[in-house]
Amino acid sequence: MSNQNPVFIPGPTNIPDRLRLAMQVQTQDHRAPDFVNTLAPVLEGTKKVFGSASGQIITFPASGTGGWEAAVTNTLSPGDTVLVARYGMFSHRWIDLCQRHGLDVRIIECAWGSGAPADQFAKALAADTAHQIRAVLVTHNETATGVRSDISAVRKAMDASDHPAMLFVDCVSSLASMPFAFDDWGVDIAVSGSQKGFMLATGMAILCVSPKALAAIETAKLPRTFFDFKDMMNANASGGFPYTPPLQLIYGMRESLNMLFEEGLDNVYARHTRLAEGVRKATAAWGLDLVAQSPELYSDTVSAIYVPEGFDSNALTDHAFNAYGVSFGVGLGEMNGKAFRIGHLGSLTDVMVLSGLATIEMAMADLNYPIDLGSGVSAAQEYFRSGRTTPMKTAA
Ligand SMILES: Cc1ncc(COP(=O)(O)O)c(C=O)c1O
């Protein structure tokens, strides 16, 4: 029965029945003339979630990591300079990917728990009078630390020095759960995936690409075949795919968009803020600290929580899984052993989150953590009760 329990990892997320059923479709010919009717509306609807009118949606059968690779290889050449801040495991992995592609990666090292340092980007860009930096890479929501960065502040920093670099943003664990404003923030490529805010199976990298980034294709010399933007756009324009598409995921995406728009994107974001705040209230009641250094950095999709000195967060997540059949996020990289993560994104309600809080609280009590059993759940219950006058509309 334990497979009835929700997961509290920050993706892949729980798949609502409606989406599992939507993905249950028989094989169809992707070269048939009617395939365009399936694909085109999905690409159009996805733009709304990115907050873009002018962006081009490009998808690949891949995970988010494939999206990073597609962004870089379609727009840059070997030896090109990119500017990146490292403040968690996912910004680190994007850096690693760029280095393996032979890019010159200028890294701003930041404390894990902090966010994208707009002021340091501004300095680096102002000093780059020869405009060698071709792109600034930012992880919007650092899933390892539960930190959301301010992308508009990064854009302002870039504009302040009138620097022509492109802005690439990883929104793998934020899109469709927290507001994203591709056009307003002047993003050139945003990279996401199907398995988090879209509540689908893993397997589709989802990108939004600006006209400026599309123009960069013409000079970009990094090799690409599977991830070639032009091949994909040309095929999509005639209603097809350059190779076999992930048909079931395309159907899932169509239904996911229906669900998100039925709930209303603003309501989806408000629900995530509410769930996150419930988890934060519980964390405070336990007397534990978030890895995110300050409230403006708090992520609404994942909370990374330090365990007390002398405790091992891996033992906690293992115990929660073994004893109660519930998965929580382990501490990644520098946070390994020091922090656990509660994912609170996708198809979740107040009640589901309470079950997760109750579970991790039992696991902590079993392992003699200095917490009061029930304290976190009760704090979240009080928060969820407060101000509720109507039943919550959910995506589930
Ligand atoms: C912020 C962020 N970026 C990138 C990735 C990598 O995506 P994927 O595992 O889909 O390749 C993840 C995965 O969790 C992520 O959270």
The ligand as an SDF file (V2000), in Angstrom:
LIG
                    3D

 16 16  0  0  0  0  0  0  0  0999 V2000
   16.9460   23.2370  -10.7940 C   0  0  0  0  0  0  0  0  0  0  0  0
   17.2050   21.9820  -11.5630 C   0  0  0  0  0  0  0  0  0  0  0  0
   17.8940   22.0620  -12.6980 N   0  0  0  0  0  0  0  0  0  0  0  0
   18.1460   20.9830  -13.4410 C   0  0  0  0  0  0  0  0  0  0  0  0
   17.7440   19.7390  -13.0320 C   0  0  0  0  0  0  0  0  0  0  0  0
   18.0900   18.5520  -13.8600 C   0  0  0  0  0  0  0  0  0  0  0  0
   16.9450   18.1040  -14.4690 O   0  0  0  0  0  0  0  0  0  0  0  0
   16.7500   16.5770  -14.8760 P   0  0  0  0  0  0  0  0  0  0  0  0
   16.9640   15.7520  -13.6630 O   0  0  0  0  0  0  0  0  0  0  0  0
   15.3440   16.5840  -15.3860 O   0  0  0  0  0  0  0  0  0  0  0  0
   17.7480   16.3020  -15.9420 O   0  0  0  0  0  0  0  0  0  0  0  0
   17.0180   19.5960  -11.8600 C   0  0  0  0  0  0  0  0  0  0  0  0
   16.5610   18.2790  -11.3910 C   0  0  0  0  0  0  0  0  0  0  0  0
   16.0820   18.0920  -10.3180 O   0  0  0  0  0  0  0  0  0  0  0  0
   16.7380   20.7540  -11.1020 C   0  0  0  0  0  0  0  0  0  0  0  0
   16.0530   20.6780   -9.9610 O   0  0  0  0  0  0  0  0  0  0  0  0
  1  2  1  0
  2  3  1  0
  2 15  2  0
  3  4  2  0
  4  5  1  0
  5  6  1  0
  5 12  2  0
  6  7  1  0
  7  8  1  0
  8  9  2  0
  8 10  1  0
  8 11  1  0
 12 13  1  0
 12 15  1  0
 13 14  2  0
 15 16  1  0
M  END
$$$$
